[in-house]
Amino acid sequence: MAQQDIHFGQYGGQFVPEALMPELLKLNEAFQACKTDENFQKEFHRLLNDYAGRPSLLYYARRMTEDIGGAKIYLKREDLNHTGAHKINNVIGQALLAKQLGKTRLIAETGAGQHGVATATIAALFGMKCEIFMGKEDTERQKLNVFRMELLGAKVVPVTDGQGLLKDAVNAALADWSQHTQDTFYVIGSAVGPAPYPAMVHEFQSVISTESKEQILKAEGRLPDAIVACCGGGSNAIGSFAAYLDDPEVKLYGAEASGQGLASGKTAATLELGSDGIFHGMASKFLQDKDGQIAKVYSISAGLDYPGIGPEHAALQASGRATYVGITDEEAVQAFEYIAQKEGIIAAIESSHAVAYTRKLAKTMSPDQIIICTLSGRGDKDVAQVADYRGVNLND
């Protein structure tokens, strides 16, 4: 691959076992070709529109706007997509590439389960085998999504290594892929991993901001002043930012999970506390201990408790183009409750991190300014966990 295809400034690259290099080269060749392949693009957008239900709404949150008293707030409603999150956009694109490469089995990692559900959904649609690796801790937190994946015909593999969280699921998926390259395609769910995955996820998720840009120009006649999206590995955030990267007047904010606080030791705030390193096939920023080992992470959100960040986000922070801020569990739960009561929307706990920062940011802005906040997914899966956090036993 050419240098520009694998790096974002000092970040990115390919740090994988030799057995995977031929697969990455073939994947990159197919990915580069798909950008100008009319048949691929036609089928990709047909499935986005006719199956996933795009374009997703750009909704003016009038009650939130009036209550907060600052900038106008618009919500990009990825929660309304088929399967309930932004994940379906990327999975459709990668699964089409898998078919082109003659693969018959899809594997994926998942944290909150939304990427696993999306992968299982498309595997069912395409008649492909499917295996999802999920940390044992996350299978307990997200039992509903585990059942949904199994209902769709996927095999869910609980990963007990490490903390039994998202990073451990990625490890297991990479190990499986390296042993089954002949028939298997690894559908990576976030903007992480060895090249070309981060660029590929950027490409397939950019539909979010391509749509929002057109929609806000129609609604307001101008670009927004700020974009806010939650950020774990970074797929929905990079999709939300993509179309605005060359518009410096639009400020970009990623809301990451600071868990119980930046100083608590129970956090997943990679961009605020992390350092440069190499993990999961990429050079990026990671939470590491004093010995340089990947640190334990924590968040109420199974989708944000990843100890790293996609290399493009690390580069965007380094260049100053995007700003990343931590949101605590308590702030996210308050935002989860707030948007439900103000707008009648039950947003994912991941998305609620973005809502929490939007509430803070809007107060600092004037009524003639505009924020677009991406709701990456819906929160049905999180209701029981939030109830438990608030001390409510739903089994009583």
GUDRENLO-540505 format. One record per residue (C-alpha): residue in one letter; x negated, y, z. Coordinates in pm, 1 decimal. Example, Ala and Ser with C-alpha at 12.3 -4.5 7.8 and 13.67 -1.06 7.14 Angstrom:
<dotors>
   rest          X          Y          Z
      a    -1230.0     -450.0      780.0
      s    -1367.0     -106.0      714.0
</dotors>
This chain:
<dotors>
   rest          X          Y          Z
      m        0.0        0.0        0.0
      a     -111.8      354.2      -68.5
      q     -223.4      556.8      231.5
      q       77.7      787.7      218.3
      d      313.2      490.5      238.6
      i      191.6      363.5      575.3
      h       96.9      660.7      792.2
      f      267.5      960.3      953.9
      g      -31.4     1175.5     1040.0
      q     -241.5      969.3     1280.0
      y       44.4      728.3     1350.4
      g      188.4      425.5     1172.1
      g      -17.9      164.7      993.0
      q       -6.4     -214.9      989.6
      f     -143.7     -410.1     1284.0
      v      -13.5     -761.5     1230.3
      p     -142.4    -1119.6     1198.3
      e     -297.1    -1198.7      860.5
      a       -7.9    -1433.7      782.9
      l      233.2    -1139.2      769.3
      m       31.8     -914.2      536.9
      p      152.7    -1077.9      212.3
      e      511.3    -1042.2      334.5
      l      463.3     -673.2      411.4
      l      309.7     -614.2       68.0
      k      601.2     -788.4     -106.0
      l      848.9     -600.7      112.0
      n      691.4     -265.1       34.9
      e      692.8     -339.2     -337.2
      a     1064.7     -422.1     -320.4
      f     1136.9     -117.8     -102.3
      q      958.1      126.3     -333.8
      a     1140.1      -20.9     -634.2
      c     1482.2       -2.6     -467.9
      k     1462.6      377.1     -439.9
      t     1498.6      415.1     -818.0
      d     1683.1       90.7     -894.4
      e     2030.4      198.5    -1009.0
      n     2186.0     -140.7     -937.9
      f     2044.4     -152.7     -585.5
      q     2156.7      201.3     -507.8
      k     2501.6      138.8     -651.2
      e     2550.4     -173.1     -437.7
      f     2400.9       -8.6     -127.0
      h     2636.2      289.1     -147.2
      r     2933.5       71.0     -242.0
      l     2885.8     -127.9       78.5
      l     2829.3      188.0      284.4
      n     3154.1      335.0      157.3
      d     3382.4       34.1      104.9
      y     3259.3     -190.6      387.6
      a     3097.4       27.6      653.2
      g     3353.0      306.7      612.8
      r     3130.6      599.0      520.8
      p     3115.0      891.5      506.6
      s     3146.2      923.6      882.8
      l     3331.1     1227.2     1016.2
      l     3169.8     1552.1     1119.4
      y     3409.0     1654.6     1394.6
      y     3435.4     1999.0     1552.7
      a     3445.2     1940.4     1930.2
      r     3667.5     2233.5     2012.4
      r     3737.3     2146.7     2378.0
      m     3371.6     2088.0     2456.6
      t     3279.3     2411.3     2280.0
      e     3537.4     2613.5     2471.1
      d     3453.1     2451.6     2804.0
      i     3076.7     2498.9     2777.2
      g     3105.2     2849.2     2638.8
      g     2800.7     2858.8     2413.5
      a     2723.9     2728.9     2065.3
      k     2983.8     2560.8     1846.6
      i     2945.0     2183.8     1882.2
      y     3001.9     1938.8     1599.1
      l     2982.2     1561.9     1649.2
      k     2853.5     1332.3     1373.9
      r     3073.6     1028.0     1433.1
      e     2855.4      722.0     1365.5
      d     3064.2      548.1     1630.9
      l     3341.2      520.8     1370.1
      n     3136.4      301.1     1136.3
      h     3223.9      -66.7     1097.1
      t     3059.6     -255.1     1389.7
      g     3070.9       65.7     1595.2
      a     2730.3      225.3     1542.3
      h     2478.3      369.4     1298.0
      k     2294.9       34.4     1281.6
      i     2505.2      -92.7      990.9
      n     2350.3      165.0      752.0
      n     2000.2       24.6      785.0
      v     2108.2     -339.4      802.6
      i     2291.0     -318.0      470.5
      g     1979.1     -180.3      302.0
      q     1743.1     -436.4      454.3
      a     1976.6     -728.8      389.0
      l     2001.1     -631.0       21.7
      l     1620.0     -634.0        7.3
      a     1622.5     -976.5      174.3
      k     1851.5    -1108.9      -99.4
      q     1624.1     -964.1     -368.0
      l     1327.4    -1140.5     -208.2
      g     1513.6    -1471.4     -204.6
      k     1542.0    -1498.7      173.4
      t     1824.5    -1705.8      322.4
      r     1779.8    -1635.6      695.0
      l     1795.8    -1304.7      879.1
      i     1644.0    -1249.2     1221.9
      a     1659.3     -938.0     1436.3
      e     1582.9     -802.2     1779.9
      t     1847.7     -617.7     1974.9
      g     1873.8     -426.8     2301.9
      a     2226.1     -295.5     2351.0
      g     2345.3     -548.9     2096.0
      q     2467.5     -306.8     1827.9
      h     2185.0     -390.5     1586.9
      g     2237.7     -759.4     1653.2
      v     2608.6     -726.7     1581.8
      a     2539.9     -535.2     1260.1
      t     2286.4     -795.7     1144.0
      a     2520.4    -1083.2     1229.2
      t     2800.2     -904.3     1042.8
      i     2604.5     -865.0      721.5
      a     2464.9    -1218.4      747.2
      a     2824.1    -1343.0      760.8
      l     2920.9    -1123.6      464.9
      f     2623.8    -1244.4      257.9
      g     2649.4    -1610.0      366.9
      m     2305.7    -1611.6      532.8
      k     2178.8    -1782.6      847.2
      c     2120.5    -1546.9     1138.3
      e     1928.1    -1556.8     1465.7
      i     1917.6    -1268.2     1711.6
      f     1653.4    -1228.6     1983.3
      m     1775.2    -1044.1     2291.1
      g     1611.4     -993.7     2630.3
      k     1772.8    -1208.1     2900.4
      e     1835.5     -897.5     3111.7
      d     2011.4     -733.3     2817.8
      t     2228.6    -1040.4     2749.1
      e     2364.7     -998.5     3102.4
      r     2425.7     -624.8     3058.7
      q     2585.3     -665.5     2716.0
      k     2787.7     -987.3     2737.7
      l     3057.0     -850.9     2507.0
      n     2809.6     -795.3     2223.6
      v     2654.0    -1138.6     2278.8
      f     2997.3    -1293.3     2227.2
      r     3058.5    -1075.7     1920.6
      m     2733.0    -1195.8     1761.2
      e     2817.7    -1557.6     1831.0
      l     3170.8    -1505.7     1697.0
      l     3013.2    -1379.5     1374.0
      g     2815.0    -1703.5     1344.1
      a     2476.1    -1589.1     1473.6
      k     2259.9    -1776.0     1721.5
      v     2161.3    -1550.8     2014.4
      v     1828.2    -1639.5     2175.1
      p     1784.3    -1500.1     2529.7
      v     1419.6    -1399.7     2575.3
      t     1286.6    -1462.8     2925.4
      d      926.9    -1345.6     2873.5
      g      812.8    -1018.6     3031.4
      q     1097.8     -809.6     3167.7
      g     1351.3     -976.6     2940.8
      l     1414.7     -642.3     2766.4
      l     1398.7     -499.6     2415.0
      k     1020.0     -505.4     2378.4
      d     1019.7     -875.1     2467.9
      a     1288.2     -941.9     2207.2
      v     1069.2     -769.7     1945.4
      n      774.8     -989.0     2047.2
      a      986.3    -1301.8     2005.0
      a     1120.9    -1191.6     1667.7
      l      771.6    -1113.4     1534.4
      a      648.4    -1453.9     1651.3
      d      938.5    -1629.6     1478.8
      w      889.5    -1433.4     1156.5
      s      520.0    -1518.1     1137.7
      q      611.9    -1888.2     1147.6
      h      901.3    -1879.3      899.3
      t      804.7    -1628.2      630.9
      q      912.9    -1854.1      345.3
      d     1286.7    -1821.4      406.5
      t     1316.1    -1551.9      675.8
      f     1355.3    -1173.8      662.8
      y     1304.0     -973.2      982.5
      v     1561.7     -694.0      996.6
      i     1399.4     -439.6     1229.2
      g     1661.0     -224.0     1394.3
      s     1470.2       91.5     1477.2
      a     1214.1      318.2     1311.2
      v      930.2      109.2     1453.1
      g      697.8     -172.7     1352.2
      p      437.2     -211.8     1078.8
      a      471.8      -22.2      751.7
      p      689.2       -7.6      550.9
      y      955.1      -55.6      822.8
      p      950.7      297.9      971.6
      a      978.0      455.7      625.1
      m     1241.5      201.6      524.0
      v     1460.0      271.3      827.6
      h     1417.6      645.5      762.0
      e     1536.2      593.0      403.5
      f     1843.3      386.0      486.6
      q     1947.4      592.7      790.2
      s     1898.8      928.3      613.6
      v     2258.4      895.2      493.7
      i     2356.2     1037.4      836.7
      s     2190.3     1375.8      779.6
      t     2253.5     1381.9      404.9
      e     2624.2     1368.1      487.4
      s     2612.5     1605.9      784.2
      k     2427.5     1867.0      579.3
      e     2691.4     1862.4      307.3
      q     2971.8     1855.9      564.9
      i     2844.6     2148.8      773.2
      l     2784.6     2360.6      462.5
      k     3146.5     2296.0      364.6
      a     3279.1     2366.4      716.8
      e     3063.0     2666.0      811.9
      g     2891.7     2780.9      493.1
      r     2546.8     2745.1      648.1
      l     2307.0     2502.0      814.5
      p     2325.3     2426.7     1188.0
      d     2084.0     2583.6     1432.8
      a     2008.7     2254.8     1607.1
      i     2042.0     1878.7     1569.1
      v     2053.3     1657.1     1878.1
      a     2028.7     1276.9     1876.0
      c     1937.4     1012.7     2131.8
      c     1601.1      848.8     2084.5
      g     1484.8      502.1     2190.5
      g     1283.5      355.8     1904.0
      g     1429.5      636.6     1697.0
      s     1647.4      508.7     1410.9
      n     1957.6      723.2     1459.1
      a     1742.2     1024.3     1545.5
      i     1528.9      998.3     1232.4
      g     1845.5      946.4     1029.2
      s     1995.8     1256.9     1190.9
      f     1681.1     1463.9     1128.7
      a     1579.0     1343.6      780.8
      a     1764.1     1588.6      556.2
      y     1660.9     1885.0      775.6
      l     1287.0     1816.1      804.9
      d     1210.1     2081.0      541.9
      d     1447.3     2336.4      697.7
      p     1234.1     2491.1      975.0
      e     1519.0     2712.5     1093.6
      v     1702.2     2396.3     1209.9
      k     1560.7     2284.4     1544.4
      l     1542.8     1909.6     1606.7
      y     1589.0     1755.5     1952.8
      g     1555.9     1392.5     2057.0
      a     1707.0     1293.1     2393.0
      e     1516.2     1003.3     2546.9
      a     1587.3      803.8     2860.5
      s     1412.6      929.7     3171.9
      g     1600.1      671.4     3380.8
      q     1575.1      760.2     3748.4
      g     1346.3     1053.7     3674.3
      l     1008.5     1122.5     3516.6
      a      826.7     1083.1     3847.6
      s     1022.5      776.5     3963.3
      g      825.7      507.2     3784.1
      k     1161.1      380.5     3652.7
      t     1183.9      551.8     3317.6
      a     1159.7      502.3     2941.2
      a     1050.8      857.0     2851.2
      t      780.4      762.6     2601.9
      l      730.5     1097.9     2433.1
      e      710.8     1289.9     2759.3
      l      489.9     1046.6     2951.0
      g      333.0      816.0     2691.7
      s      -10.0      801.0     2533.5
      d     -149.3      687.1     2199.5
      g     -184.5      313.8     2149.0
      i     -115.6       14.7     1924.1
      f      175.5     -222.7     1981.9
      h      434.5     -407.5     1773.3
      g      233.1     -361.0     1454.8
      m      201.7       18.8     1468.4
      a       -4.9      302.4     1608.2
      s      222.8      534.2     1802.8
      k      289.3      659.9     2155.2
      f      364.7      410.8     2431.6
      l      420.0      399.2     2803.0
      q      103.3      234.2     2934.2
      d      -44.7      161.3     3275.0
      k     -391.5      268.2     3391.6
      d     -541.4      -44.1     3230.9
      g     -386.9       34.6     2891.6
      q     -123.4     -239.6     2919.4
      i      235.1     -171.0     2810.7
      a      416.3      -48.0     3120.3
      k      745.9     -169.6     3258.2
      v     1036.1       48.5     3151.2
      y     1381.5      119.9     3283.8
      s     1701.7      285.9     3167.0
      i     2069.9      231.3     3229.3
      s     2084.5      209.0     2850.1
      a     1981.7     -126.2     2699.4
      g     1931.0       51.5     2366.8
      l     1684.7      310.6     2498.3
      d     1465.4      101.4     2731.3
      y     1185.0       58.2     2477.9
      p      829.0      148.2     2589.1
      g      733.7      304.2     2256.5
      i      860.2      529.7     1981.0
      g      865.0      516.9     1603.5
      p      545.7      663.9     1452.2
      e      730.8      932.9     1260.0
      h      872.2     1070.5     1585.8
      a      524.6     1069.2     1741.8
      a      405.4     1270.3     1441.6
      l      701.5     1510.0     1457.4
      q      625.4     1579.4     1823.2
      a      254.1     1625.6     1752.9
      s      327.3     1875.6     1476.2
      g      583.2     2063.7     1686.8
      r      859.2     2003.0     1431.5
      a     1077.1     1817.2     1683.9
      t     1119.0     1843.2     2059.5
      y     1190.8     1546.5     2286.4
      v     1355.7     1578.2     2626.1
      g     1436.4     1332.9     2905.1
      i     1787.4     1263.9     3029.9
      t     1842.7     1072.3     3353.0
      d     2088.9      788.6     3408.7
      e     2309.2     1016.8     3616.9
      e     2314.9     1288.0     3350.0
      a     2402.5     1030.0     3084.8
      v     2684.1      879.8     3291.0
      q     2823.5     1226.5     3361.6
      a     2816.1     1297.7     2986.5
      f     2982.8      959.9     2917.1
      e     3268.7     1064.6     3143.8
      y     3272.8     1423.7     3020.5
      i     3314.5     1351.7     2648.4
      a     3583.4     1095.1     2724.9
      q     3782.9     1347.2     2926.6
      k     3724.6     1648.9     2701.7
      e     3742.8     1495.2     2355.5
      g     3903.5     1154.4     2405.0
      i     3590.2      978.6     2278.0
      i     3425.9      687.1     2459.1
      a     3068.9      721.3     2335.7
      a     2788.0      471.6     2384.0
      i     2570.7      528.4     2688.8
      e     2282.5      578.3     2441.8
      s     2476.8      852.9     2262.9
      s     2570.8     1003.3     2598.2
      h     2205.3     1096.5     2648.5
      a     2241.1     1320.7     2340.2
      v     2572.1     1456.9     2467.4
      a     2406.5     1540.5     2801.1
      y     2134.1     1743.5     2631.4
      t     2386.5     1909.3     2400.0
      r     2571.6     2034.3     2709.8
      k     2248.9     2187.7     2840.5
      l     2139.6     2334.4     2507.9
      a     2476.2     2483.9     2409.9
      k     2479.9     2697.4     2725.8
      t     2157.5     2867.8     2615.6
      m     2294.8     2956.7     2271.8
      s     2542.0     3213.4     2143.6
      p     2892.9     3146.4     2009.2
      d     2779.9     3218.9     1653.1
      q     2528.2     2932.9     1664.5
      i     2591.6     2567.7     1576.1
      i     2478.0     2232.3     1716.3
      i     2532.8     1895.3     1549.8
      c     2514.4     1610.5     1801.1
      t     2504.5     1257.7     1661.9
      l     2719.3     1000.1     1838.5
      s     2515.2      693.2     1747.5
      g     2776.8      443.1     1863.8
      r     3091.6      377.3     2059.0
      g     3093.3      288.9     2425.8
      d     3333.8       -2.2     2464.4
      k     3030.7     -218.8     2540.8
      d     2924.2       15.3     2824.8
      v     3249.4       64.1     3014.5
      a     3190.2     -222.2     3259.0
      q     2833.1     -110.0     3326.0
      v     2935.6      250.3     3389.9
      a     3214.4      128.4     3617.2
      d     2959.0      -76.0     3810.5
      y     2727.7      227.4     3829.4
      r     3015.1      423.7     3981.6
      g     3091.3      143.2     4227.5
      v     3410.5       26.6     4056.5
      n     3464.4     -350.1     4037.2
      l     3674.2     -420.5     3728.9
      n     3741.9     -774.5     3850.4
      d     3930.5     -657.2     4158.4
</dotors>
